[in-house]
Amino acid sequence: MLRIRRHSPPLRRTAALSAVLMAFLLIPALAPAPVQAQDLPAADELIERYLDALGGADRVTDRIASSARGSFSMPAAGLQGQMEVHSSAAGQMLVRINIPGVGEILSGYDGEVAWDMDPFQGPRVLEGAEAGQRSMQTDPGYYLRSASTFPTRETVEQTEMGGEACYRVRLVTEEGWEIFDCFSTETGLLTATEMTLETAGGPVNSVTILREYEDFDGLMIATRTEQTVMGMQQILSIEEVEFGEPDAAHFELPAPIRTLVGGQ
């Protein structure tokens, strides 16, 4: 397993991590700065440029299986803890956050069962749209923004997000889930993602801002991710990345989740 450490202040975001933590976001819409439709590059071109900027579609696919470790913080609430994220090439995932004074927050998907467990709600098995959305977000086609996952791909405007000019691309799955990606006009890299997430409390509008890309063994990764909910900012930071299949034990269902599954 290839291990890469950052020697500067941390932060990187993985697709699997985004899939779980974006559910905490709820922010107002950002005002766009539209340009004429004829001036906009095609969505297919922007996505191809993005994958090339990352290091190529093949390298992105090869690096899906990975483990990352770092920290999670919510400065305004005085919360800070350690975080780890594990993803397999088969679409399994686990996010584990430990916050002193709060406890352990877990979110996972073993390829069939999507689940959450935390000190506030206890163990919970996701169902319906919630489970379907998590499954979609662990699929390689989601990472690649492929036409097979997103039959609708269209550039809608040029705008600014996170202080950077970008092209906003609308992506829609066959199920009707809609995502808006913003690709830097300068570098082609993804600078922001907006979407509506299915949660236990109902749909929420979410935004993730990606900053400070760095090269990890030929793969460009955003090393700072900023998320905000109702004016509360959370910062995701990853200091170490290991490429390769994680230990399968990470994806085993915890006993409380197995009990819930058995009772269904």
DRENMIFI-909101 format. One line per field, with one value per residue (C-alpha): residue number from 1; residue in three letters; x, y, z. Coordinates in steps of 0.1 Angstrom, whole numbers, plus 5000, padded with zeros to 4 digits. Each point is the difference from the previous one (the first is absolute). Layout:
DRENMIFI-909101
k: NUM ...
r: Ala ...
px: X ...
py: Y ...
pz: Z ...
END
This chain:
DRENMIFI-909101
k: 1 2 3 4 5 6 7 8 9 10 11 12 13 14 15 16 17 18 19 20 21 22 23 24 25 26 27 28 29 30 31 32 33 34 35 36 37 38 39 40 41 42 43 44 45 46 47 48 49 50 51 52 53 54 55 56 57 58 59 60 61 62 63 64 65 66 67 68 69 70 71 72 73 74 75 76 77 78 79 80 81 82 83 84 85 86 87 88 89 90 91 92 93 94 95 96 97 98 99 100 101 102 103 104 105 106 107 108 109 110 111 112 113 114 115 116 117 118 119 120 121 122 123 124 125 126 127 128 129 130 131 132 133 134 135 136 137 138 139 140 141 142 143 144 145 146 147 148 149 150 151 152 153 154 155 156 157 158 159 160 161 162 163 164 165 166 167 168 169 170 171 172 173 174 175 176 177 178 179 180 181 182 183 184 185 186 187 188 189 190 191 192 193 194 195 196 197 198 199 200 201 202 203 204 205 206 207 208 209 210 211 212 213 214 215 216 217 218 219 220 221 222 223 224 225 226 227 228 229 230 231 232 233 234 235 236 237 238 239 240 241 242 243 244 245 246 247 248 249 250 251 252 253 254 255 256 257 258 259 260 261 262 263 264
r: Met Leu Arg Ile Arg Arg His Ser Pro Pro Leu Arg Arg Thr Ala Ala Leu Ser Ala Val Leu Met Ala Phe Leu Leu Ile Pro Ala Leu Ala Pro Ala Pro Val Gln Ala Gln Asp Leu Pro Ala Ala Asp Glu Leu Ile Glu Arg Tyr Leu Asp Ala Leu Gly Gly Ala Asp Arg Val Thr Asp Arg Ile Ala Ser Ser Ala Arg Gly Ser Phe Ser Met Pro Ala Ala Gly Leu Gln Gly Gln Met Glu Val His Ser Ser Ala Ala Gly Gln Met Leu Val Arg Ile Asn Ile Pro Gly Val Gly Glu Ile Leu Ser Gly Tyr Asp Gly Glu Val Ala Trp Asp Met Asp Pro Phe Gln Gly Pro Arg Val Leu Glu Gly Ala Glu Ala Gly Gln Arg Ser Met Gln Thr Asp Pro Gly Tyr Tyr Leu Arg Ser Ala Ser Thr Phe Pro Thr Arg Glu Thr Val Glu Gln Thr Glu Met Gly Gly Glu Ala Cys Tyr Arg Val Arg Leu Val Thr Glu Glu Gly Trp Glu Ile Phe Asp Cys Phe Ser Thr Glu Thr Gly Leu Leu Thr Ala Thr Glu Met Thr Leu Glu Thr Ala Gly Gly Pro Val Asn Ser Val Thr Ile Leu Arg Glu Tyr Glu Asp Phe Asp Gly Leu Met Ile Ala Thr Arg Thr Glu Gln Thr Val Met Gly Met Gln Gln Ile Leu Ser Ile Glu Glu Val Glu Phe Gly Glu Pro Asp Ala Ala His Phe Glu Leu Pro Ala Pro Ile Arg Thr Leu Val Gly Gly Gln
px: 5000 5014 5000 5004 5003 4996 5027 4980 4968 4974 4970 4987 4965 4990 4969 4990 5005 4979 4972 4996 5009 4982 4967 5009 4998 4972 5010 4983 5004 5029 4993 5014 5017 4985 5016 4985 4992 5021 5030 4998 5021 4981 4996 5017 5031 5001 4997 5028 5022 4993 5010 5031 5009 4996 5025 4978 4968 5020 5020 4968 4985 5031 5001 4963 5012 5016 5002 5005 5005 4999 4978 4965 4992 4971 5018 4969 4988 5034 4999 5030 5008 5018 4986 5006 4985 5002 4988 5002 5000 4967 4982 5002 5008 5004 5004 5010 5002 5010 4992 5011 4970 4976 5011 5003 4980 4999 4986 5004 4989 5010 4987 4965 4992 5004 5001 5009 5008 5007 4994 4970 4978 5016 5002 4979 4996 4994 4970 4984 5015 5026 5014 4998 5019 5028 5004 5002 5026 5024 4997 5031 4977 4992 5037 5006 4967 4994 4971 4989 4994 4989 4980 4994 5032 4997 5019 4976 5021 5033 5001 5022 5002 5026 5015 5008 4985 4985 4976 4969 4989 4966 5001 4969 4997 4972 4984 4998 5028 5015 5036 5016 5038 5021 5032 5028 5003 5038 5010 4970 4999 4968 4996 4965 4971 4964 4972 4969 5006 4974 5002 4979 4987 4991 5019 5027 5019 5038 5031 5037 5028 5033 5034 5037 5005 5032 5016 4998 5019 4988 4964 4990 4979 4984 5018 4974 4963 4977 4963 4974 4966 4979 5030 5021 5032 5016 5034 5012 5037 5019 5037 5006 4988 5005 4992 4989 4972 4993 4996 4967 4992 4993 4969 4985 4967 5002 4980 4972 4995 5000 4973 4979 5004 4991 4968 4988
py: 5000 5034 5025 5037 5026 5037 5021 5032 5009 4973 4996 4979 4990 4966 4993 4975 5025 5026 4975 4997 5034 5022 4990 5026 5029 5026 5033 5026 5000 5019 5028 4990 5023 4986 5002 4995 4963 5001 5008 4970 4969 4967 4980 4969 5022 5014 4965 4986 5030 4994 4964 5008 5027 4974 4977 4981 4979 4968 5013 5012 4966 4983 5022 4994 4973 5020 5010 5035 5014 5035 5023 5015 5033 5024 5032 5019 4971 4992 4965 4981 4964 4974 4986 4970 4991 4966 4992 4968 4995 4980 5031 4993 5029 5010 5034 5001 5032 5001 5032 5003 5007 4989 4965 4980 5008 4973 4998 4971 4979 4964 4997 4991 5017 5038 5010 5027 4997 5029 5010 5021 4977 4966 4974 5006 4981 5023 4992 5012 5031 5005 4965 5004 5032 4987 4970 5023 5021 4970 4990 5006 5018 5026 5008 5002 5020 4975 5002 4965 5014 5034 4998 5038 5021 5036 5033 5026 5030 5016 5012 5003 4977 4999 5032 4982 5004 4968 4983 4986 4966 4984 4962 4979 4962 4978 5001 5038 5008 5033 5013 5032 4999 5031 4996 5026 5021 5001 4965 4978 4986 4996 5030 4994 4975 5007 4975 4991 4971 4976 4998 4987 5035 5005 5015 5026 5022 4995 5016 4989 5024 4984 5018 4995 4971 4980 4971 4966 4975 5015 5006 5036 5002 5030 5004 5023 4995 5026 4992 5023 4994 5028 5022 4973 4991 4966 4993 4966 4993 4969 4995 4965 4980 4963 4988 4963 4978 5007 4971 4984 5002 5037 4992 4974 5011 5009 4978 5025 5004 4962 4998 5026 4983 4967 5015 5014
pz: 5000 4990 5028 4995 5028 4998 5018 4998 5019 4991 4978 4972 4991 4985 4981 5027 5027 4981 4996 5038 5015 4974 5017 5028 4976 4996 4984 4979 4962 4986 4975 4965 4975 4968 4965 4966 4993 4968 5021 5022 4994 4997 5032 4984 4993 5035 5016 4977 5009 5037 4999 4980 5026 5028 4983 4975 5003 5004 5029 5017 4996 5013 5031 5011 5024 5027 5037 5013 5034 5014 5021 5002 5016 5005 5014 5010 5022 5014 4986 4986 4995 4980 4968 4977 4967 4983 4964 4980 4962 5004 5014 5037 5024 5036 5016 5037 5020 5037 5018 5037 5022 4973 4990 4968 4968 4974 4965 4977 4970 4995 4964 5011 5033 5006 5036 5026 5037 5024 5036 4991 4980 5007 4972 4969 4967 4971 4977 4968 4984 5028 4994 4962 5000 5022 4976 4971 5016 5005 4963 4978 4975 5027 5005 4962 4994 4972 4976 5011 5035 4989 4967 5002 5000 4990 5007 5014 5007 5010 5036 5030 5030 5028 4985 4967 4966 4988 4975 5016 4987 5007 5003 5004 5006 4986 5035 4998 5025 4989 5007 4990 4996 4996 4980 5001 4969 5006 5010 4991 5035 5020 5024 5014 5000 5008 5004 5019 5023 5013 5038 5029 5006 4963 4970 5007 4977 5003 4987 5003 4991 4990 5003 4998 4977 5004 4982 5017 4980 4967 5012 5007 5032 5017 5034 5016 5001 5016 5008 5016 5015 5013 5003 5018 4982 5001 4987 4988 5001 4988 5008 4987 4970 4992 4965 4998 5014 5037 5024 4994 5037 4996 4979 5023 5015 5038 5023 5006 4962 4995 5026 4982 4967 5015 5014 4967
END
